């Protein structure tokens, strides 16, 4: 730093060059800017607006949606060495709609350790081929959150027959607790539904603090008083071979 006058001579105005961001933080800033640029206001529920000189969300919009300060988020994109918590990174990741791989990359660049591990959301072609080879026996693959990852035609036929509501969640727990006719078609529902919730509770111990898990559980509890009651029991169960009985027309 040096003192320079208004005409470039040494004098009374103090200036300093901007600090150079460390490589990892610089990469973090570039990653955030790239993820921000791919989103449009409508993707996050904002009006289109006008006079946007560049594509994507503005920094101010990301900060608002994530619940962080505009200055703090600006510094984060500038690669400054500021403290970042897992909670704030979660909020930024949700706002930017990052997938599991992108979220882990965000944590690595920010030199923070995520509090959660990802869930399986895809299968290999070999596993998918095996699944379809079981047809006409109904078969499905799901993860610890009961998301349906893959299914064969027989499974689709079996469960489409007892759905009176669109299956938008692709999750067997939602099917069990949101379907109005569940007790008429799921014959041992009273035994199996509590067991499924207990399995979810045991799996949740590995994902405490994961905003995706928390959000899904809160939504289902708000939708189903029965699920909320079972969830509040804090019962846990291990994986086991069990029989579920359904009526098929």
C-alpha positions as CSV (number, residue, x, y, z in Angstrom):
1,X,0.0,0.0,0.0
2,X,1.2,3.5,-0.7
3,X,-0.1,7.1,-0.4
4,X,-0.9,8.9,-3.6
5,X,-2.2,12.3,-4.3
6,X,-5.2,13.1,-6.6
7,X,-2.8,13.5,-9.6
8,X,-0.9,10.3,-9.0
9,X,1.9,11.8,-6.8
10,X,2.6,10.8,-3.3
11,X,0.1,12.5,-1.1
12,X,-2.9,12.0,1.2
13,X,-5.1,9.4,-0.4
14,X,-4.7,5.8,0.8
15,X,-5.4,3.0,-1.7
16,X,-4.7,-0.7,-1.9
17,X,-5.1,-3.3,-4.5
18,X,-7.8,-5.9,-4.1
19,X,-6.6,-9.1,-2.4
20,X,-6.1,-12.1,-4.6
21,X,-8.6,-14.9,-3.8
22,X,-7.0,-18.3,-2.8
23,X,-7.4,-20.8,-5.7
24,X,-10.0,-22.9,-3.9
25,X,-12.1,-19.9,-2.9
26,X,-11.8,-18.5,-6.4
27,X,-13.1,-21.7,-7.8
28,X,-16.0,-21.6,-5.3
29,X,-16.9,-18.1,-6.6
30,X,-16.8,-19.2,-10.2
31,X,-18.9,-22.3,-9.4
32,X,-21.6,-20.2,-7.6
33,X,-21.7,-17.7,-10.4
34,X,-22.1,-20.5,-13.0
35,X,-24.9,-22.2,-11.0
36,X,-26.7,-18.8,-10.5
37,X,-26.5,-18.0,-14.2
38,X,-28.4,-21.2,-15.2
39,X,-31.5,-20.3,-13.2
40,X,-34.3,-18.0,-14.3
41,X,-36.5,-16.1,-11.9
42,X,-39.5,-18.3,-12.7
43,X,-37.5,-21.4,-11.6
44,X,-37.5,-20.1,-8.0
45,X,-41.0,-18.5,-8.0
46,X,-39.9,-14.9,-8.7
47,X,-41.5,-12.7,-11.4
48,X,-39.5,-12.3,-14.6
49,X,-38.8,-8.6,-14.1
50,X,-37.1,-6.5,-16.7
51,X,-33.8,-4.9,-17.6
52,X,-31.7,-8.0,-16.9
53,X,-28.4,-7.4,-18.5
54,X,-27.2,-10.9,-17.9
55,X,-29.0,-14.3,-17.8
56,X,-29.8,-15.9,-14.5
57,X,-30.6,-14.8,-11.0
58,X,-29.1,-11.7,-9.4
59,X,-26.9,-12.0,-6.4
60,X,-29.5,-10.1,-4.4
61,X,-32.1,-12.6,-5.3
62,X,-30.0,-15.6,-4.3
63,X,-29.2,-13.9,-1.0
64,X,-32.8,-13.1,-0.3
65,X,-34.0,-16.7,-1.1
66,X,-31.2,-18.3,0.9
67,X,-31.8,-15.9,3.9
68,X,-28.3,-14.6,4.0
69,X,-26.9,-11.0,3.7
70,X,-26.2,-9.6,0.2
71,X,-22.8,-8.4,1.2
72,X,-21.9,-11.8,2.7
73,X,-23.0,-13.7,-0.5
74,X,-21.2,-11.2,-2.7
75,X,-18.0,-11.8,-0.8
76,X,-18.5,-15.5,-1.1
77,X,-18.7,-15.2,-4.9
78,X,-15.7,-12.9,-4.9
79,X,-13.7,-15.7,-3.3
80,X,-13.0,-13.9,0.0
81,X,-11.9,-15.9,3.0
82,X,-15.0,-15.7,5.1
83,X,-16.5,-18.2,7.5
84,X,-19.2,-20.4,6.0
85,X,-21.4,-22.8,8.0
86,X,-23.0,-26.0,6.9
87,X,-26.4,-24.5,7.6
88,X,-25.8,-21.5,5.3
89,X,-24.3,-23.7,2.6
90,X,-27.4,-25.8,2.7
91,X,-29.5,-22.8,2.2
92,X,-27.4,-21.6,-0.8
93,X,-27.5,-25.1,-2.3
94,X,-31.3,-25.3,-2.0
95,X,-31.7,-21.9,-3.6
96,X,-29.4,-22.8,-6.5
97,X,-31.1,-26.2,-6.9
98,X,-27.9,-28.1,-6.7
99,X,-28.0,-31.9,-7.1
100,X,-26.1,-34.3,-4.8
101,X,-22.9,-34.2,-6.7
102,X,-23.0,-30.4,-7.0
103,X,-23.7,-30.0,-3.3
104,X,-20.8,-32.2,-2.3
105,X,-18.6,-30.1,-4.7
106,X,-19.8,-26.9,-3.0
107,X,-18.8,-28.3,0.4
108,X,-15.3,-29.3,-0.9
109,X,-14.7,-25.9,-2.4
110,X,-15.9,-24.2,0.8
111,X,-13.7,-26.5,2.9
112,X,-16.7,-27.6,4.9
113,X,-17.9,-31.0,5.8
114,X,-21.5,-31.8,5.0
115,X,-23.6,-33.2,7.9
116,X,-25.3,-35.7,5.6
117,X,-24.6,-38.3,3.0
118,X,-26.5,-38.6,-0.3
119,X,-29.2,-41.1,-1.0
120,X,-29.2,-43.4,-4.0
121,X,-31.2,-42.0,-6.9
122,X,-30.1,-44.1,-9.8
123,X,-29.1,-47.7,-10.7
124,X,-26.7,-49.1,-13.2
125,X,-27.9,-50.6,-16.5
126,X,-27.1,-54.1,-15.3
127,X,-29.3,-53.7,-12.2
128,X,-32.1,-52.2,-14.3
129,X,-31.8,-55.1,-16.7
130,X,-32.1,-57.6,-13.8
131,X,-35.1,-55.7,-12.5
132,X,-37.0,-55.9,-15.8
133,X,-36.0,-59.6,-16.3
134,X,-38.1,-60.4,-13.2
135,X,-41.3,-59.4,-15.0
136,X,-44.1,-60.6,-14.7
137,X,-43.2,-60.6,-11.0
138,X,-43.6,-57.2,-9.5
139,X,-40.2,-55.7,-8.5
140,X,-39.0,-52.3,-7.3
141,X,-35.8,-50.7,-6.1
142,X,-36.1,-48.0,-3.5
143,X,-33.6,-46.2,-1.2
144,X,-33.6,-45.6,2.5
145,X,-36.1,-42.8,2.1
146,X,-38.5,-45.1,0.2
147,X,-38.1,-43.1,-3.0
148,X,-38.9,-45.4,-6.0
149,X,-35.6,-45.6,-8.0
150,X,-36.6,-48.1,-10.6
151,X,-39.5,-50.5,-11.2
152,X,-40.7,-53.0,-13.7
153,X,-43.9,-53.2,-15.7
154,X,-45.6,-55.6,-13.3
155,X,-45.0,-53.4,-10.3
156,X,-46.3,-50.4,-12.3
157,X,-49.4,-52.4,-13.1
158,X,-50.0,-53.6,-9.6
159,X,-49.8,-50.2,-7.9
160,X,-51.4,-48.1,-10.6
161,X,-54.5,-50.2,-10.0
162,X,-55.0,-49.0,-6.4
163,X,-53.9,-45.4,-6.9
164,X,-56.9,-43.0,-7.0
165,X,-54.6,-40.0,-6.8
166,X,-51.7,-39.1,-9.1
167,X,-48.4,-40.5,-7.8
168,X,-46.4,-37.3,-8.0
169,X,-43.9,-38.1,-5.2
170,X,-42.7,-41.6,-6.5
171,X,-42.3,-42.6,-2.9
172,X,-43.9,-45.7,-1.3
173,X,-44.5,-43.9,2.1
174,X,-46.4,-41.2,0.3
175,X,-48.4,-43.9,-1.4
176,X,-49.2,-45.6,1.9
177,X,-50.3,-42.5,3.8
178,X,-51.7,-40.3,1.1
179,X,-53.8,-42.8,-0.8
180,X,-57.4,-42.6,0.5
181,X,-58.2,-46.3,-0.2
182,X,-55.0,-47.7,1.3
183,X,-56.8,-49.8,3.9
184,X,-59.1,-51.4,1.4
185,X,-56.3,-52.6,-0.9
186,X,-53.3,-52.9,1.4
187,X,-54.6,-55.8,3.5
188,X,-51.9,-55.9,6.2
189,X,-51.6,-52.1,6.3
190,X,-51.9,-51.9,10.1
191,X,-48.8,-54.1,10.5
192,X,-46.7,-52.8,7.7
193,X,-47.2,-49.1,7.8
194,X,-45.7,-48.7,11.3
195,X,-42.8,-50.9,10.3
196,X,-42.1,-48.7,7.3
197,X,-42.1,-45.6,9.5
198,X,-39.8,-47.3,12.0
199,X,-37.4,-48.2,9.1
200,X,-37.5,-44.6,8.0
201,X,-36.7,-43.4,11.5
202,X,-33.7,-45.7,11.8
203,X,-32.4,-44.5,8.4
204,X,-33.0,-40.9,9.3
205,X,-30.3,-41.2,12.0
206,X,-27.7,-41.2,9.2
207,X,-29.2,-38.0,7.7
208,X,-30.0,-35.8,10.6
209,X,-29.6,-32.2,9.5
210,X,-30.1,-33.0,5.8
211,X,-32.6,-30.4,4.6
212,X,-34.0,-32.7,1.9
213,X,-34.9,-35.3,4.5
214,X,-36.2,-32.8,7.0
215,X,-38.4,-31.1,4.3
216,X,-39.8,-34.4,3.0
217,X,-40.7,-35.6,6.5
218,X,-42.3,-32.3,7.5
219,X,-44.4,-32.3,4.3
220,X,-45.7,-35.9,4.9
221,X,-46.4,-35.2,8.6
222,X,-48.4,-32.1,7.6
223,X,-50.3,-34.1,5.1
224,X,-51.0,-37.2,7.2
225,X,-51.8,-37.1,10.9
226,X,-51.4,-40.8,11.0
227,X,-47.8,-40.6,9.8
228,X,-47.1,-37.7,12.2
229,X,-48.3,-39.9,15.1
230,X,-46.2,-42.9,14.1
231,X,-43.2,-40.7,13.5
232,X,-43.5,-39.2,17.0
233,X,-43.2,-42.6,18.6
234,X,-39.5,-42.7,17.7
235,X,-39.7,-46.5,17.0
236,X,-36.9,-48.0,14.9
237,X,-36.6,-51.2,13.0
238,X,-34.0,-53.1,11.0
239,X,-34.4,-54.3,7.4
240,X,-36.2,-57.6,7.4
241,X,-37.9,-60.0,5.0
242,X,-41.6,-59.2,5.3
243,X,-44.8,-59.9,3.4
244,X,-47.1,-57.2,2.1
245,X,-50.5,-58.2,0.8
246,X,-52.5,-56.3,-1.8
247,X,-55.8,-56.8,-3.6
248,X,-55.4,-56.5,-7.4
249,X,-58.5,-56.3,-9.6
